[in-house]
Amino acid sequence: MIEQANFKIPINRQCELLGISRSGFYYQSKGISPYNLQLMKLIDEQYLRTPFYGADKMTVWLRLHGHKVNVKRIRRLMRIMGVEAVYPKRNLSLANKEHRKYPYLLRNIVIDRPDQVWCTDITYIRLMHGFVYLTAIMDWHSRYVLSWELSNTLDAGFCLNALEKALKLSRPDI
């Protein structure tokens, strides 16, 4: 019968084998402090009212409400939350060279009567406690909204419902 030797590998050797530092082995995250959670809640509520506030304006707003905070802290919390100011970014109109360009099929068509051309669009609407998607089908000549549907999921069903409602109301010229 062979007895196995009972030996332990030292912590520094284990860390070396795993490729981590000893301080990383012993580190335990404190998590987010209750005050930072309170600040994040306030940032979220204010962001719903003013989505164009960046870290600078958000810091000013929090200071006006009695919180002693600096821009670096608010910027870090906003980054953790995934919140950034809504404003026009630079060079949004520049096309990516790698993307395929589709031809504009209505370029030489004169739209002079209803039901000649329809269009549709899907957009995202942020609400106080979530979001919804809106799809609308319009007649290009009259700018009349033929049908629309709301959904909290981006599936094809609500788009097809909008199309069926529009087709019951009218038919595009073919």
PEQUIHU-V755569 format. One record per pair of residues at least 24 apart in sequence whose ideal C-beta (glycine too) atoms are under 10 Angstrom apart, sorted by the first residue. I is the first residue (numbers start at 1). GAP is how many residues later the second one is. Records with the same first field share a line. If there is no record, write none. Layout:
I: GAP, GAP
//
This chain:
32: 45, 48
35: 32, 34
36: 33, 37, 40, 41, 44
37: 40
38: 29
39: 28, 30, 34, 35, 38, 39
40: 34, 37, 38, 40, 41, 43
41: 40
42: 25, 35
43: 31, 34, 35, 37, 38, 40
44: 33, 34, 37, 39
45: 83
46: 37
47: 31, 34, 36, 37, 38, 39, 79
48: 78, 79, 80, 81
49: 79
50: 35, 36
51: 32, 33, 34, 35, 36, 75
52: 33, 34, 35
53: 25, 30, 32, 33
54: 24, 29, 30, 31, 32, 33
55: 24, 28, 29, 30
56: 29
57: 28
58: 25, 27
86: 40
106: 34
109: 31
111: 28, 29, 30
112: 29
113: 26, 28, 29, 60
114: 25, 26, 27, 28, 30, 56, 58, 59
115: 24, 25, 26, 27, 29, 31, 54, 55, 56, 57, 58, 59
116: 24, 25, 56, 57
117: 24, 55, 56
118: 28, 45, 48, 49, 52, 53, 54, 55
119: 24, 27
120: 26, 27, 28, 39, 42, 43, 46
121: 27
122: 27, 29, 32, 36, 37, 40
124: 30
125: 25
127: 25
132: 26
133: 25, 26
134: 24, 28
135: 24, 25, 26, 27, 28
136: 26, 30
137: 25, 26, 28, 29, 30, 32, 33, 35
138: 28
139: 27, 30, 31, 33
140: 32
144: 25, 26
146: 24, 26
//
